[in-house]
Amino acid sequence: MYYRWQSFGPTDRQIANLWVDMDNQHKNQVRIHGILSNAHRQAARVALSFDFPFYGHYLRQIIIATGGFIYMGEITHRMLTATQYVAPLMANFDPSFSKNSTVRYLDNGNLFVVQWDKVRLKDREAAGPFTFQAALHKNGTIVFNYKDIPLPVEEINSTEHPLKVGLSDAFMGYLPTSQPSEAKRRNIYEYHRVAIDTTKIVSGSAFEFTPLPTCLQHTSCDLCLTSNLTSGCGWCNTLQRCSDGIDRHRQEWLDYNCLEEVRLITISHKREMSSFEQQSSFLSDIQTSPPNNGMTENTAIIAGVVAALVLLVALTLLAVYYINTHPTVAPPFYLMQRRTNNYWPSMKFRNQGCHSSYAEVELGGHEKEGFIEAEQCC
């Protein structure tokens, strides 16, 4: 639904074009992150010089982590490894172990690259240095490049730190509380994940992810409902947004009652199309039938056009009346509740001052030195 991808081995010709040589770039475009290059289990926010489309959402800043991944979420918390990531090789890397280990990034206006250079695994430093990178292209393409992988990825220990390779995104929603004074709880639902076969990761390999069209790219009701590039899209007039209801803005989609609005607009659109088809058929029959006299033919045409316009106006007034008499209230997550409990991993936390900390992790989650993860069950 969101990406198509392909893998490349060391002997493929495309490898040379996919790898970004940081040493041959303009020095003012490449930066070594001093803090991340001398830290373990740290992350830092970096601004992009362009809008990067990720699952159809345009991002202008990301968070680079020492553990071989980029966090793409808008809200930071201790659970960065759980979802909303671009992970060429998420593992327990410790750049602080060696002076030769660095975390570098490049931004030239059309391409943003993060390179974990000569980083070693925590408590397994003797295995050797890893060098790999994630490249984010302005058109939404994502490339994972692997220069040096000293041991099979399957042999990396995931007990102390999650081991993941791929992409992930999620939406966040508020849950109703029993007491008015109780702080609002937010659930994070991972709605999509791309998991890569780690056995294909070797020195000199690469993966390329090409984004597919999404509902969010349509900027008008007509394109939203008729485009052949996407399916299942609905238009919400209140938000002036096209969506299938499953993206980062789902909570807003529910708060503004877009589900019901989409249903009404879809019905109205189908009726308009049906009326148009009937009118076209009617006019076609008139044109092909032998006329008795000029006055009768013109009268029939005018009557058909007037009838179609009256029907269209009546349907529009009916839709406006319904929307105005049904104020926008926050409906329950009934679409979420219709899904089985193990479809989306749910990870709850509460607001506490200016930062968020997790109070509970569902689906067998566990905490390891500040990182909390809940595995996907599907």
C-alpha positions as a Markdown table, in Angstrom:
| # | Residue | x | y | z |
|---|---|---|---|---|
| 1 | Met | 0.0 | 0.0 | 0.0 |
| 2 | Tyr | 2.8 | 2.4 | 0.8 |
| 3 | Tyr | 6.1 | 1.2 | -0.7 |
| 4 | Arg | 7.5 | -1.2 | -3.1 |
| 5 | Trp | 11.1 | -2.3 | -2.6 |
| 6 | Gln | 13.9 | -4.3 | -4.1 |
| 7 | Ser | 17.2 | -5.6 | -2.8 |
| 8 | Phe | 20.6 | -5.5 | -4.5 |
| 9 | Gly | 23.6 | -7.8 | -3.9 |
| 10 | Pro | 27.3 | -7.0 | -4.0 |
| 11 | Thr | 27.5 | -8.0 | -7.7 |
| 12 | Asp | 24.6 | -5.8 | -8.9 |
| 13 | Arg | 25.6 | -2.8 | -11.0 |
| 14 | Gln | 23.2 | -0.5 | -9.2 |
| 15 | Ile | 25.2 | -0.7 | -6.0 |
| 16 | Ala | 27.8 | 1.8 | -7.1 |
| 17 | Asn | 25.1 | 4.4 | -7.9 |
| 18 | Leu | 23.2 | 3.8 | -4.6 |
| 19 | Trp | 26.1 | 4.3 | -2.2 |
| 20 | Val | 26.7 | 7.9 | -1.3 |
| 21 | Asp | 30.4 | 8.6 | -0.8 |
| 22 | Met | 30.4 | 11.1 | 2.1 |
| 23 | Asp | 34.1 | 11.9 | 1.6 |
| 24 | Asn | 33.6 | 13.2 | -2.0 |
| 25 | Gln | 30.8 | 15.6 | -1.0 |
| 26 | His | 31.1 | 19.3 | -0.3 |
| 27 | Lys | 32.5 | 19.7 | 3.2 |
| 28 | Asn | 29.9 | 22.3 | 4.1 |
| 29 | Gln | 27.1 | 19.7 | 3.3 |
| 30 | Val | 28.6 | 17.0 | 5.6 |
| 31 | Arg | 28.5 | 17.2 | 9.3 |
| 32 | Ile | 29.8 | 14.9 | 12.0 |
| 33 | His | 27.5 | 14.9 | 15.0 |
| 34 | Gly | 29.9 | 15.3 | 17.9 |
| 35 | Ile | 27.5 | 14.2 | 20.6 |
| 36 | Leu | 26.1 | 11.1 | 18.9 |
| 37 | Ser | 29.6 | 10.1 | 17.8 |
| 38 | Asn | 30.7 | 9.9 | 21.5 |
| 39 | Ala | 27.6 | 8.5 | 23.0 |
| 40 | His | 25.6 | 5.3 | 23.5 |
| 41 | Arg | 21.7 | 5.1 | 23.3 |
| 42 | Gln | 21.4 | 8.8 | 22.5 |
| 43 | Ala | 19.3 | 10.6 | 19.9 |
| 44 | Ala | 19.4 | 14.1 | 18.4 |
| 45 | Arg | 16.9 | 16.1 | 16.4 |
| 46 | Val | 18.1 | 17.4 | 13.0 |
| 47 | Ala | 16.2 | 19.8 | 10.6 |
| 48 | Leu | 15.9 | 18.9 | 6.9 |
| 49 | Ser | 16.4 | 21.5 | 4.2 |
| 50 | Phe | 13.4 | 20.0 | 2.2 |
| 51 | Asp | 10.0 | 18.4 | 2.9 |
| 52 | Phe | 10.5 | 14.6 | 3.0 |
| 53 | Pro | 7.4 | 12.5 | 2.2 |
| 54 | Phe | 7.1 | 9.5 | 4.6 |
| 55 | Tyr | 4.0 | 7.4 | 4.3 |
| 56 | Gly | 2.4 | 10.4 | 2.5 |
| 57 | His | 3.2 | 12.8 | 5.4 |
| 58 | Tyr | 5.7 | 15.6 | 4.7 |
| 59 | Leu | 8.4 | 15.9 | 7.4 |
| 60 | Arg | 10.8 | 18.7 | 7.9 |
| 61 | Gln | 12.8 | 17.3 | 10.9 |
| 62 | Ile | 13.9 | 13.9 | 12.0 |
| 63 | Ile | 15.7 | 12.3 | 15.0 |
| 64 | Ile | 19.0 | 10.4 | 14.5 |
| 65 | Ala | 19.7 | 7.7 | 17.0 |
| 66 | Thr | 23.1 | 6.0 | 17.8 |
| 67 | Gly | 21.3 | 2.6 | 17.4 |
| 68 | Gly | 21.4 | 2.6 | 13.7 |
| 69 | Phe | 18.0 | 4.1 | 12.9 |
| 70 | Ile | 16.1 | 7.4 | 12.3 |
| 71 | Tyr | 13.0 | 8.2 | 14.3 |
| 72 | Met | 10.4 | 9.8 | 12.1 |
| 73 | Gly | 7.7 | 10.6 | 14.7 |
| 74 | Glu | 6.5 | 14.1 | 15.7 |
| 75 | Ile | 6.3 | 13.4 | 19.4 |
| 76 | Thr | 9.4 | 12.2 | 21.2 |
| 77 | His | 9.3 | 9.6 | 24.0 |
| 78 | Arg | 11.4 | 6.8 | 25.4 |
| 79 | Met | 9.9 | 4.3 | 23.0 |
| 80 | Leu | 11.7 | 5.5 | 19.8 |
| 81 | Thr | 12.6 | 1.9 | 18.8 |
| 82 | Ala | 9.0 | 0.7 | 18.7 |
| 83 | Thr | 7.6 | 2.4 | 15.6 |
| 84 | Gln | 7.7 | 5.4 | 13.2 |
| 85 | Tyr | 11.3 | 4.6 | 12.1 |
| 86 | Val | 13.6 | 4.3 | 9.2 |
| 87 | Ala | 16.0 | 1.5 | 10.3 |
| 88 | Pro | 18.8 | 0.4 | 8.0 |
| 89 | Leu | 20.1 | -1.7 | 11.0 |
| 90 | Met | 18.6 | -1.0 | 14.4 |
| 91 | Ala | 20.9 | -2.6 | 17.0 |
| 92 | Asn | 22.8 | -1.9 | 20.2 |
| 93 | Phe | 25.6 | 0.1 | 18.6 |
| 94 | Asp | 28.0 | 2.2 | 20.8 |
| 95 | Pro | 29.8 | 4.9 | 18.9 |
| 96 | Ser | 31.6 | 6.0 | 22.1 |
| 97 | Phe | 33.7 | 2.8 | 22.2 |
| 98 | Ser | 36.2 | 3.9 | 19.5 |
| 99 | Lys | 37.5 | 7.3 | 18.3 |
| 100 | Asn | 37.1 | 6.1 | 14.8 |
| 101 | Ser | 33.4 | 5.6 | 15.2 |
| 102 | Thr | 31.2 | 8.5 | 13.9 |
| 103 | Val | 27.7 | 9.4 | 13.1 |
| 104 | Arg | 27.7 | 11.7 | 10.0 |
| 105 | Tyr | 24.9 | 13.2 | 8.0 |
| 106 | Leu | 24.7 | 15.0 | 4.6 |
| 107 | Asp | 22.0 | 17.4 | 3.4 |
| 108 | Asn | 22.4 | 18.9 | -0.1 |
| 109 | Gly | 18.8 | 20.1 | -0.6 |
| 110 | Asn | 17.7 | 17.0 | -2.6 |
| 111 | Leu | 19.2 | 14.2 | -0.5 |
| 112 | Phe | 19.6 | 13.6 | 3.2 |
| 113 | Val | 22.0 | 10.8 | 4.3 |
| 114 | Val | 22.9 | 9.4 | 7.7 |
| 115 | Gln | 26.0 | 7.2 | 7.9 |
| 116 | Trp | 26.9 | 5.2 | 10.9 |
| 117 | Asp | 30.6 | 4.8 | 10.3 |
| 118 | Lys | 32.8 | 2.1 | 11.9 |
| 119 | Val | 30.4 | 1.7 | 14.8 |
| 120 | Arg | 30.6 | -1.4 | 17.0 |
| 121 | Leu | 28.1 | -3.4 | 19.0 |
| 122 | Lys | 28.0 | -2.9 | 22.7 |
| 123 | Asp | 29.7 | -5.7 | 24.6 |
| 124 | Arg | 30.6 | -7.3 | 21.3 |
| 125 | Glu | 33.2 | -4.9 | 20.0 |
| 126 | Ala | 35.5 | -7.6 | 18.9 |
| 127 | Ala | 33.1 | -8.6 | 16.1 |
| 128 | Gly | 34.3 | -5.6 | 14.1 |
| 129 | Pro | 33.1 | -2.2 | 12.9 |
| 130 | Phe | 29.9 | -1.7 | 10.9 |
| 131 | Thr | 29.5 | 0.9 | 8.3 |
| 132 | Phe | 26.1 | 1.6 | 6.7 |
| 133 | Gln | 23.8 | 4.4 | 5.8 |
| 134 | Ala | 20.2 | 5.5 | 5.2 |
| 135 | Ala | 19.5 | 7.9 | 2.3 |
| 136 | Leu | 16.3 | 9.9 | 2.1 |
| 137 | His | 15.6 | 11.4 | -1.3 |
| 138 | Lys | 13.4 | 14.4 | -1.9 |
| 139 | Asn | 11.0 | 12.4 | -4.0 |
| 140 | Gly | 10.3 | 10.0 | -1.0 |
| 141 | Thr | 12.7 | 7.2 | -2.1 |
| 142 | Ile | 14.6 | 5.6 | 0.8 |
| 143 | Val | 17.8 | 3.6 | 0.3 |
| 144 | Phe | 19.7 | 1.4 | 2.8 |
| 145 | Asn | 23.3 | 0.9 | 1.9 |
| 146 | Tyr | 25.7 | -1.5 | 3.7 |
| 147 | Lys | 29.4 | -1.1 | 3.2 |
| 148 | Asp | 30.9 | -3.2 | 6.0 |
| 149 | Ile | 28.8 | -5.9 | 7.8 |
| 150 | Pro | 31.4 | -8.0 | 9.7 |
| 151 | Leu | 29.0 | -10.7 | 10.9 |
| 152 | Pro | 25.6 | -12.1 | 9.9 |
| 153 | Val | 22.8 | -9.9 | 11.2 |
| 154 | Glu | 20.9 | -12.9 | 12.5 |
| 155 | Glu | 23.8 | -13.4 | 15.0 |
| 156 | Ile | 23.3 | -9.9 | 16.6 |
| 157 | Asn | 21.9 | -10.2 | 20.1 |
| 158 | Ser | 18.5 | -8.5 | 20.5 |
| 159 | Thr | 18.1 | -9.1 | 24.2 |
| 160 | Glu | 19.4 | -5.7 | 25.3 |
| 161 | His | 18.2 | -3.7 | 22.3 |
| 162 | Pro | 15.7 | -4.3 | 19.5 |
| 163 | Leu | 17.0 | -5.6 | 16.2 |
| 164 | Lys | 15.0 | -4.3 | 13.3 |
| 165 | Val | 15.5 | -3.5 | 9.6 |
| 166 | Gly | 12.8 | -1.7 | 7.7 |
| 167 | Leu | 10.2 | 1.0 | 7.9 |
| 168 | Ser | 7.3 | 1.7 | 10.2 |
| 169 | Asp | 4.6 | 4.3 | 10.9 |
| 170 | Ala | 1.9 | 4.8 | 13.4 |
| 171 | Phe | -0.9 | 7.1 | 14.5 |
| 172 | Met | -1.7 | 8.3 | 18.0 |
| 173 | Gly | -5.1 | 8.6 | 19.6 |
| 174 | Tyr | -6.6 | 9.7 | 22.8 |
| 175 | Leu | -8.6 | 7.3 | 24.9 |
| 176 | Pro | -11.6 | 8.3 | 27.0 |
| 177 | Thr | -10.9 | 8.4 | 30.8 |
| 178 | Ser | -13.3 | 7.4 | 33.6 |
| 179 | Gln | -12.5 | 10.5 | 35.7 |
| 180 | Pro | -12.6 | 14.1 | 34.4 |
| 181 | Ser | -9.5 | 14.9 | 36.4 |
| 182 | Glu | -7.5 | 12.0 | 35.1 |
| 183 | Ala | -4.8 | 12.8 | 32.6 |
| 184 | Lys | -5.6 | 11.9 | 29.0 |
| 185 | Arg | -4.1 | 8.6 | 27.8 |
| 186 | Arg | -2.7 | 8.3 | 24.4 |
| 187 | Asn | -2.3 | 5.0 | 22.5 |
| 188 | Ile | 0.2 | 4.5 | 19.7 |
| 189 | Tyr | -1.1 | 2.2 | 16.9 |
| 190 | Glu | 1.4 | 0.9 | 14.4 |
| 191 | Tyr | -0.7 | 0.7 | 11.2 |
| 192 | His | 2.1 | -0.4 | 8.8 |
| 193 | Arg | 5.5 | -2.0 | 8.9 |
| 194 | Val | 8.0 | -3.0 | 6.3 |
| 195 | Ala | 10.3 | -5.8 | 7.7 |
| 196 | Ile | 13.3 | -6.8 | 5.6 |
| 197 | Asp | 14.8 | -10.2 | 5.4 |
| 198 | Thr | 18.0 | -9.7 | 7.4 |
| 199 | Thr | 19.7 | -12.7 | 5.7 |
| 200 | Lys | 20.1 | -10.5 | 2.6 |
| 201 | Ile | 22.2 | -7.9 | 4.5 |
| 202 | Val | 25.9 | -8.4 | 3.7 |
| 203 | Ser | 28.8 | -6.1 | 2.9 |
| 204 | Gly | 28.1 | -4.4 | -0.4 |
| 205 | Ser | 24.3 | -4.9 | -0.4 |
| 206 | Ala | 21.5 | -2.4 | -0.5 |
| 207 | Phe | 17.7 | -2.0 | -0.4 |
| 208 | Glu | 15.7 | 0.6 | -2.3 |
| 209 | Phe | 12.1 | 1.7 | -1.2 |
| 210 | Thr | 10.0 | 3.5 | -3.7 |
| 211 | Pro | 6.9 | 5.3 | -2.3 |
| 212 | Leu | 3.5 | 4.6 | -3.8 |
| 213 | Pro | 0.6 | 7.1 | -4.2 |
| 214 | Thr | -1.5 | 7.7 | -1.1 |
| 215 | Cys | -4.8 | 9.4 | -0.5 |
| 216 | Leu | -3.1 | 12.3 | 1.3 |
| 217 | Gln | -1.6 | 13.5 | -2.0 |
| 218 | His | -5.0 | 14.4 | -3.5 |
| 219 | Thr | -5.9 | 18.1 | -2.9 |
| 220 | Ser | -9.5 | 18.2 | -4.2 |
| 221 | Cys | -12.7 | 16.1 | -3.7 |
| 222 | Asp | -12.9 | 15.2 | -7.3 |
| 223 | Leu | -9.3 | 13.8 | -7.4 |
| 224 | Cys | -9.8 | 12.1 | -4.1 |
| 225 | Leu | -12.9 | 10.1 | -5.3 |
| 226 | Thr | -12.0 | 9.5 | -8.9 |
| 227 | Ser | -8.2 | 9.0 | -9.1 |
| 228 | Asn | -7.1 | 5.7 | -10.5 |
| 229 | Leu | -3.8 | 5.9 | -8.5 |
| 230 | Thr | -5.4 | 5.2 | -5.2 |
| 231 | Ser | -8.4 | 3.3 | -3.7 |
| 232 | Gly | -10.5 | 3.5 | -0.6 |
| 233 | Cys | -10.1 | 7.3 | -0.3 |
| 234 | Gly | -12.6 | 9.7 | 1.2 |
| 235 | Trp | -12.9 | 13.5 | 1.2 |
| 236 | Cys | -13.5 | 15.4 | 4.4 |
| 237 | Asn | -14.8 | 18.9 | 3.6 |
| 238 | Thr | -14.3 | 20.1 | 7.1 |
| 239 | Leu | -10.6 | 19.4 | 7.0 |
| 240 | Gln | -10.2 | 19.8 | 3.3 |
| 241 | Arg | -8.3 | 16.5 | 3.3 |
| 242 | Cys | -8.3 | 13.2 | 1.4 |
| 243 | Ser | -7.7 | 10.1 | 3.4 |
| 244 | Asp | -8.6 | 6.5 | 4.0 |
| 245 | Gly | -8.8 | 7.2 | 7.7 |
| 246 | Ile | -5.6 | 5.3 | 8.5 |
| 247 | Asp | -2.7 | 7.7 | 8.8 |
| 248 | Arg | -1.0 | 10.0 | 11.3 |
| 249 | His | -4.1 | 12.3 | 11.4 |
| 250 | Arg | -6.6 | 9.6 | 12.3 |
| 251 | Gln | -7.5 | 11.3 | 15.7 |
| 252 | Glu | -8.3 | 14.5 | 13.9 |
| 253 | Trp | -10.2 | 12.6 | 11.3 |
| 254 | Leu | -12.4 | 11.1 | 14.1 |
| 255 | Asp | -12.7 | 14.3 | 16.1 |
| 256 | Tyr | -14.2 | 16.2 | 13.1 |
| 257 | Asn | -16.6 | 13.3 | 12.3 |
| 258 | Cys | -15.0 | 12.8 | 8.9 |
| 259 | Leu | -16.1 | 9.2 | 8.7 |
| 260 | Glu | -19.8 | 10.2 | 8.5 |
| 261 | Glu | -19.0 | 13.1 | 6.2 |
| 262 | Val | -17.1 | 10.9 | 3.9 |
| 263 | Arg | -20.1 | 8.5 | 3.8 |
| 264 | Leu | -22.5 | 11.3 | 2.8 |
| 265 | Ile | -20.2 | 12.7 | 0.2 |
| 266 | Thr | -19.6 | 9.3 | -1.3 |
| 267 | Ile | -23.3 | 8.7 | -1.5 |
| 268 | Ser | -24.0 | 12.1 | -3.0 |
| 269 | His | -21.2 | 11.6 | -5.6 |
| 270 | Lys | -22.5 | 8.2 | -6.6 |
| 271 | Arg | -26.0 | 9.7 | -7.1 |
| 272 | Glu | -24.6 | 12.6 | -9.1 |
| 273 | Met | -22.8 | 10.2 | -11.4 |
| 274 | Ser | -25.9 | 8.0 | -11.7 |
| 275 | Ser | -28.0 | 11.1 | -12.5 |
| 276 | Phe | -25.4 | 12.3 | -15.1 |
| 277 | Glu | -25.4 | 8.8 | -16.7 |
| 278 | Gln | -29.2 | 8.8 | -16.8 |
| 279 | Gln | -29.3 | 12.3 | -18.3 |
| 280 | Ser | -26.8 | 11.3 | -20.9 |
| 281 | Ser | -28.8 | 8.3 | -21.8 |
| 282 | Phe | -32.0 | 10.3 | -22.0 |
| 283 | Leu | -30.4 | 12.9 | -24.3 |
| 284 | Ser | -29.0 | 10.1 | -26.4 |
| 285 | Asp | -32.4 | 8.5 | -26.8 |
| 286 | Ile | -33.9 | 11.9 | -27.8 |
| 287 | Gln | -31.2 | 12.5 | -30.4 |
| 288 | Thr | -31.6 | 9.0 | -32.0 |
| 289 | Ser | -35.4 | 9.0 | -32.0 |
| 290 | Pro | -37.2 | 10.5 | -35.0 |
| 291 | Pro | -38.5 | 14.0 | -34.1 |
| 292 | Asn | -42.2 | 14.6 | -34.5 |
| 293 | Asn | -41.8 | 18.4 | -34.4 |
| 294 | Gly | -39.2 | 20.9 | -33.2 |
| 295 | Met | -41.2 | 22.2 | -30.3 |
| 296 | Thr | -41.6 | 18.7 | -28.7 |
| 297 | Glu | -37.9 | 17.9 | -29.0 |
| 298 | Asn | -36.7 | 21.2 | -27.5 |
| 299 | Thr | -39.2 | 20.9 | -24.6 |
| 300 | Ala | -38.1 | 17.4 | -23.8 |
| 301 | Ile | -34.4 | 18.4 | -23.7 |
| 302 | Ile | -35.1 | 21.4 | -21.5 |
| 303 | Ala | -37.3 | 19.3 | -19.2 |
| 304 | Gly | -34.5 | 16.8 | -18.8 |
| 305 | Val | -31.8 | 19.3 | -18.0 |
| 306 | Val | -34.1 | 21.1 | -15.5 |
| 307 | Ala | -34.9 | 17.9 | -13.7 |
| 308 | Ala | -31.3 | 17.0 | -13.4 |
| 309 | Leu | -30.4 | 20.4 | -11.9 |
| 310 | Val | -33.3 | 20.2 | -9.4 |
| 311 | Leu | -32.2 | 16.8 | -8.3 |
| 312 | Leu | -28.6 | 18.0 | -7.9 |
| 313 | Val | -29.6 | 21.0 | -5.8 |
| 314 | Ala | -31.9 | 18.9 | -3.6 |
| 315 | Leu | -29.1 | 16.4 | -2.9 |
| 316 | Thr | -26.7 | 19.2 | -2.0 |
| 317 | Leu | -29.2 | 20.9 | 0.3 |
| 318 | Leu | -29.9 | 17.6 | 2.0 |
| 319 | Ala | -26.2 | 17.0 | 2.6 |
| 320 | Val | -25.6 | 20.5 | 4.0 |
| 321 | Tyr | -28.7 | 20.2 | 6.3 |
| 322 | Tyr | -27.4 | 16.9 | 7.7 |
| 323 | Ile | -23.9 | 18.1 | 8.4 |
| 324 | Asn | -25.3 | 21.3 | 10.1 |
| 325 | Thr | -27.7 | 19.3 | 12.3 |
| 326 | His | -25.0 | 16.9 | 13.4 |
| 327 | Pro | -22.3 | 19.0 | 15.2 |
| 328 | Thr | -18.8 | 17.7 | 15.1 |
| 329 | Val | -18.2 | 15.8 | 18.3 |
| 330 | Ala | -15.4 | 13.4 | 19.2 |
| 331 | Pro | -16.8 | 9.9 | 18.4 |
| 332 | Pro | -15.5 | 6.8 | 20.0 |
| 333 | Phe | -12.8 | 4.7 | 18.2 |
| 334 | Tyr | -15.4 | 2.4 | 16.8 |
| 335 | Leu | -13.4 | 1.5 | 13.8 |
| 336 | Met | -10.5 | 0.6 | 16.0 |
| 337 | Gln | -12.7 | -1.4 | 18.3 |
| 338 | Arg | -14.0 | -3.4 | 15.3 |
| 339 | Arg | -10.5 | -4.7 | 14.7 |
| 340 | Thr | -9.1 | -7.5 | 16.7 |
| 341 | Asn | -7.1 | -6.5 | 19.8 |
| 342 | Asn | -3.9 | -7.9 | 18.3 |
| 343 | Tyr | -4.1 | -6.1 | 15.0 |
| 344 | Trp | -2.4 | -2.9 | 16.1 |
| 345 | Pro | 0.1 | -3.0 | 19.0 |
| 346 | Ser | -1.1 | -0.6 | 21.6 |
| 347 | Met | 1.4 | 1.3 | 23.8 |
| 348 | Lys | 0.0 | 3.7 | 26.4 |
| 349 | Phe | 1.6 | 6.6 | 28.1 |
| 350 | Arg | 0.5 | 9.6 | 30.1 |
| 351 | Asn | 1.3 | 13.3 | 29.9 |
| 352 | Gln | 3.6 | 14.4 | 32.8 |
| 353 | Gly | 4.5 | 18.0 | 32.6 |
| 354 | Cys | 6.6 | 18.8 | 29.6 |
| 355 | His | 7.7 | 15.3 | 28.8 |
| 356 | Ser | 6.0 | 11.9 | 28.5 |
| 357 | Ser | 6.9 | 8.7 | 30.2 |
| 358 | Tyr | 5.3 | 5.3 | 29.7 |
| 359 | Ala | 3.0 | 4.0 | 32.4 |
| 360 | Glu | 2.1 | 0.7 | 30.8 |
| 361 | Val | 3.1 | -1.5 | 27.8 |
| 362 | Glu | 0.7 | -4.0 | 26.4 |
| 363 | Leu | 1.2 | -7.1 | 24.3 |
| 364 | Gly | 4.2 | -8.4 | 26.3 |
| 365 | Gly | 6.3 | -5.3 | 26.1 |
| 366 | His | 9.5 | -5.0 | 28.1 |
| 367 | Glu | 11.8 | -2.3 | 29.2 |
| 368 | Lys | 15.6 | -2.3 | 28.8 |
| 369 | Glu | 17.5 | 0.7 | 30.1 |
| 370 | Gly | 15.1 | 3.4 | 29.0 |
| 371 | Phe | 13.9 | 1.7 | 25.8 |
| 372 | Ile | 10.5 | 0.2 | 25.8 |
| 373 | Glu | 9.3 | -2.0 | 22.9 |
| 374 | Ala | 6.1 | -3.9 | 22.1 |
| 375 | Glu | 6.3 | -6.5 | 19.4 |
| 376 | Gln | 3.8 | -6.5 | 16.6 |
| 377 | Cys | 1.3 | -9.3 | 16.8 |
| 378 | Cys | -0.4 | -10.0 | 13.5 |
